[in-house]
Amino acid sequence: MYPGIVVGLLVGLAGVSLLSTTLGAVGGLAGAILLFFVFAWLGLEDSILSLVGLIGGAVLGAYLLMAAGHWMIRKRSREAK
């Protein structure tokens, strides 16, 4: 799961805020966990495909959670006006 946290953290740092970094790390971890169980179900947990999948899941999870967080912030700021 460490690759998921590290990759998510690095993707989150591209957002240039503490919120993006946090959401990226959490989303990266969630994406890596999800893909870990998928690859375990397929019986490929000890292959290079699993590592590539974990990294891809971490990137996707980080981007999705960061986008959801930014969407919620924009929506809340519009309602406050």
Backbone bond lengths (Angstrom), bond angles and torsions (degrees), N, CA, C in turn:
res aa  C-N    CA-C-N  psi(-1)  N-CA   C-N-CA  omega(-1)  CA-C   N-CA-C  phi
1 M - - - 1.432 - - 1.532 111.91 -
2 Y 1.323 115.98 -17.10 1.459 118.46 179.84 1.524 113.11 -61.53
3 P 1.326 120.27 -38.64 1.468 117.92 175.89 1.523 112.01 -59.69
4 G 1.325 117.40 -34.76 1.461 120.43 178.55 1.516 112.04 -64.71
5 I 1.318 116.51 -42.52 1.461 120.18 179.47 1.525 110.37 -67.00
6 V 1.319 116.81 -46.20 1.466 120.71 -177.18 1.529 111.16 -65.62
7 V 1.322 116.75 -46.30 1.461 119.95 179.76 1.527 110.28 -64.38
8 G 1.330 117.14 -43.55 1.465 120.23 177.54 1.518 112.11 -62.41
9 L 1.319 116.51 -38.36 1.457 120.74 177.72 1.527 110.90 -64.09
10 L 1.314 116.73 -43.22 1.463 119.96 179.30 1.526 111.89 -66.51
11 V 1.319 116.57 -39.44 1.469 119.32 176.53 1.522 109.73 -65.84
12 G 1.326 116.96 -40.12 1.455 120.90 178.56 1.514 113.40 -65.03
13 L 1.326 117.31 -32.11 1.469 119.88 177.64 1.518 112.08 -64.35
14 A 1.320 117.07 -22.95 1.469 120.07 177.07 1.519 111.09 -68.66
15 G 1.331 117.50 -19.66 1.459 121.37 179.03 1.515 113.42 -79.75
16 V 1.313 119.24 -9.14 1.465 127.83 172.35 1.528 113.76 63.24
17 S 1.316 118.91 20.18 1.459 119.62 174.77 1.520 109.31 -138.28
18 L 1.302 115.52 161.93 1.454 120.39 179.31 1.520 110.70 -65.87
19 L 1.335 116.66 -37.09 1.461 120.50 178.46 1.529 111.08 -63.75
20 S 1.316 117.16 -44.01 1.466 120.31 178.19 1.519 111.56 -63.22
21 T 1.307 116.52 -40.35 1.460 120.37 179.39 1.520 111.19 -64.60
22 T 1.329 116.56 -43.55 1.459 120.76 179.13 1.523 111.52 -66.00
23 L 1.329 116.03 -47.32 1.464 119.82 179.24 1.522 111.30 -64.09
24 G 1.321 117.10 -35.95 1.455 120.32 177.72 1.517 111.97 -64.53
25 A 1.323 116.69 -42.77 1.465 120.25 179.53 1.524 111.48 -66.09
26 V 1.330 116.92 -43.24 1.466 120.53 179.47 1.527 110.58 -67.49
27 G 1.329 116.58 -43.36 1.462 120.02 178.32 1.515 112.40 -65.52
28 G 1.317 116.89 -37.52 1.458 120.59 176.57 1.510 111.86 -63.96
29 L 1.318 116.28 -40.92 1.462 120.24 177.50 1.530 110.71 -65.08
30 A 1.331 116.81 -43.65 1.464 120.16 -179.79 1.530 111.47 -64.06
31 G 1.325 116.44 -42.98 1.461 119.75 178.60 1.519 112.40 -64.75
32 A 1.320 116.78 -39.47 1.460 120.48 179.06 1.527 111.22 -67.44
33 I 1.321 117.06 -39.16 1.466 120.06 178.70 1.522 110.25 -65.30
34 L 1.321 116.56 -43.83 1.462 120.26 179.61 1.525 111.14 -59.89
35 L 1.329 116.58 -47.52 1.461 119.51 -179.44 1.519 112.03 -70.47
36 F 1.330 118.18 -28.77 1.460 120.58 175.14 1.523 110.71 -59.92
37 F 1.341 115.65 -46.29 1.459 119.09 -179.96 1.521 112.04 -68.37
38 V 1.329 117.20 -33.65 1.466 119.80 176.51 1.526 110.27 -64.42
39 F 1.323 117.00 -46.69 1.464 120.04 -179.79 1.529 111.67 -69.30
40 A 1.331 117.98 -32.21 1.465 119.99 175.40 1.528 110.05 -66.97
41 W 1.319 117.16 -38.99 1.453 121.45 178.05 1.532 110.96 -64.44
42 L 1.343 115.75 -36.42 1.459 119.99 177.84 1.524 113.03 -79.10
43 G 1.319 117.35 -11.10 1.461 121.44 -179.83 1.516 113.51 81.48
44 L 1.326 117.66 23.66 1.469 121.71 -177.63 1.530 112.18 -114.23
45 E 1.344 117.43 27.75 1.465 118.59 -173.54 1.521 114.56 -70.46
46 D 1.316 119.50 -16.21 1.460 121.45 -179.28 1.528 111.54 -113.55
47 S 1.310 116.66 42.62 1.458 120.12 -179.54 1.522 109.45 -130.24
48 I 1.314 115.06 168.23 1.462 120.52 177.90 1.530 110.54 -67.51
49 L 1.328 116.11 -27.01 1.467 119.64 176.47 1.525 111.36 -62.03
50 S 1.312 116.14 -34.88 1.459 120.55 178.13 1.530 111.06 -64.58
51 L 1.318 117.17 -43.69 1.465 120.37 178.85 1.518 111.23 -64.39
52 V 1.312 116.60 -44.46 1.467 120.19 178.18 1.526 110.16 -62.56
53 G 1.327 116.12 -40.83 1.463 120.32 178.16 1.513 112.58 -65.08
54 L 1.330 116.82 -40.30 1.458 120.08 178.01 1.521 111.47 -62.85
55 I 1.308 116.68 -42.11 1.468 120.12 179.60 1.524 110.19 -67.82
56 G 1.327 117.02 -43.39 1.462 120.17 177.55 1.516 111.92 -63.30
57 G 1.330 117.18 -41.53 1.460 120.53 177.03 1.513 112.25 -64.78
58 A 1.322 116.54 -36.21 1.463 120.42 178.09 1.520 110.98 -65.94
59 V 1.317 116.86 -43.35 1.472 120.47 179.26 1.523 109.78 -64.16
60 L 1.316 116.95 -47.07 1.456 120.90 -179.53 1.528 111.48 -63.53
61 G 1.323 117.06 -44.78 1.459 120.28 178.51 1.522 112.35 -62.96
62 A 1.328 116.84 -39.98 1.466 120.26 179.12 1.521 110.95 -64.97
63 Y 1.329 117.09 -46.57 1.466 119.43 179.12 1.525 111.72 -62.72
64 L 1.329 117.33 -42.51 1.460 120.06 -178.55 1.526 111.79 -65.31
65 L 1.325 117.80 -44.16 1.459 119.84 -179.82 1.522 111.49 -69.84
66 M 1.330 117.65 -36.15 1.462 119.71 176.03 1.518 110.93 -65.11
67 A 1.324 117.36 -41.57 1.465 120.82 178.79 1.521 110.49 -64.51
68 A 1.324 117.43 -40.96 1.462 120.54 178.25 1.527 110.99 -64.21
69 G 1.312 117.20 -40.74 1.460 120.69 178.06 1.517 112.72 -64.32
70 H 1.327 116.47 -43.07 1.472 119.74 178.70 1.523 110.98 -67.75
71 W 1.340 117.31 -35.58 1.458 121.06 177.80 1.528 110.36 -64.07
72 M 1.339 116.52 -42.28 1.457 120.02 179.52 1.517 111.50 -66.11
73 I 1.319 117.47 -38.21 1.467 120.33 179.19 1.522 110.44 -66.51
74 R 1.341 117.24 -44.15 1.462 120.50 178.27 1.531 111.27 -62.91
75 K 1.331 117.16 -41.80 1.442 121.03 179.85 1.523 110.86 -64.25
76 R 1.316 116.80 -41.93 1.463 120.69 179.54 1.528 111.54 -67.31
77 S 1.335 116.90 -36.56 1.466 118.92 -179.86 1.527 111.13 -71.48
78 R 1.339 117.39 -31.80 1.466 119.81 176.09 1.527 111.14 -68.44
79 E 1.320 117.17 -38.39 1.455 120.74 -179.93 1.528 111.86 -70.05
80 A 1.308 117.81 -26.95 1.457 121.59 -179.72 1.521 112.05 -74.61
81 K 1.312 117.03 -20.32 1.472 119.32 -177.93 1.470 111.82 -78.40
